[in-house]
Amino acid sequence: MSKQDATAGVFGALADPTRRAILRLLRRGSKSAGDIAEAFQLTKPTLSHHFSVLRRAGLIRAERRGTSIVYTLQSNALEEVAAELLELVPTSAFRLRKERAS
C-alpha cells in the first residue's frame, strides 16, 4: 500500500464521528470490545465494521486475550497524518502565530 493510499485510509476512517469517538476512548488506554460497546448504542455488526475500518487504516490494533478482543490505539498513523497536514501550512503562518503570542 502506498503512503498516499494509507493517508486516504486514515482520513476515511476519521471521517466518521463514531470512529473518532472510539479513538478518543482508546486514548485513555486499551479496552476490550465489550467495554467499548458499552459506550455506544450500536449493534455488534456495526461496531465490528467500525473496528475493521480503524484496523485497516492502522489506527488501532486488535489482540485476542482469552475470549476477549482488546483494542489499542496506534498513534503513529495519526502522527504521520498530522505531520502531513502541518506540511500544508505555510511557514509564514507559524511565524505570525509566534509573533502574536509574544
C-alpha positions in Angstrom: 0.0 0.0 0.0 1.4 3.4 -1.0 1.8 6.2 1.6 -0.9 8.1 -0.3 -3.4 5.2 0.0 -2.6 4.8 3.7 -3.2 8.5 4.3 -6.5 8.3 2.4 -7.5 5.3 4.5 -6.8 7.3 7.7 -8.8 10.2 6.5 -11.7 7.9 5.5 -11.6 6.3 8.9 -11.6 9.7 10.7 -14.5 10.9 8.6 -17.0 9.1 10.8 -17.8 10.6 14.2 -18.3 7.2 15.9 -14.9 6.1 14.8 -13.4 9.3 16.2 -15.2 8.7 19.5 -13.8 5.1 19.6 -10.3 6.6 19.2 -10.9 9.1 21.9 -12.0 6.3 24.2 -8.8 4.3 23.4 -6.7 7.3 24.0 -7.2 6.6 27.7 -5.8 3.0 27.3 -6.6 -0.4 25.8 -10.2 -1.6 26.0 -12.0 -4.8 25.2 -14.6 -4.9 22.5 -17.2 -5.3 25.2 -16.0 -2.3 27.2 -16.1 -0.2 24.0 -19.6 -1.5 23.1 -20.9 -0.3 26.4 -20.1 3.3 25.4 -22.2 3.1 22.2 -25.7 2.1 21.3 -24.7 0.2 18.2 -25.3 -3.4 17.0 -22.4 -5.8 17.2 -22.1 -5.9 13.4 -22.0 -2.1 13.1 -19.4 -1.9 15.8 -17.4 -4.7 14.2 -17.4 -2.7 10.9 -16.0 0.4 12.7 -13.3 -1.7 14.3 -12.4 -3.2 10.8 -12.2 0.2 9.2 -10.0 1.5 12.0 -7.7 -1.6 11.9 -7.3 -1.3 8.1 -6.3 2.3 8.5 -3.7 1.3 11.0 -5.3 3.4 13.7 -6.0 0.5 16.2 -4.5 -2.9 16.9 -6.6 -5.9 17.9 -5.2 -8.6 20.3 -7.0 -11.6 21.4 -6.8 -12.2 25.2 -8.6 -15.3 26.2 -12.1 -14.9 25.0 -11.9 -11.2 24.5 -10.5 -9.0 21.8 -8.6 -6.0 23.2 -8.1 -2.9 21.1 -5.2 -0.4 21.4 -4.8 3.0 19.8 -1.9 3.1 17.3 -1.0 6.8 17.4 1.8 6.6 14.8 -0.7 6.7 12.0 -2.3 9.8 13.5 1.1 11.4 13.9 2.0 10.8 10.3 -1.2 12.4 9.1 -0.8 15.3 11.4 2.8 15.8 10.1 1.4 15.8 6.5 -1.2 18.4 7.4 1.4 20.6 9.1 3.4 20.5 5.8 0.5 22.2 4.1 0.5 25.2 6.4 2.7 28.0 5.1 5.7 28.7 7.3 4.6 32.4 7.5 1.5 31.2 9.4 3.8 29.7 12.1 5.8 33.0 12.3 2.6 35.0 12.6 1.4 32.8 15.5 4.7 33.2 17.3 4.6 37.0 16.9 1.1 37.2 18.2 2.0 35.0 21.2 4.9 37.3 22.2 
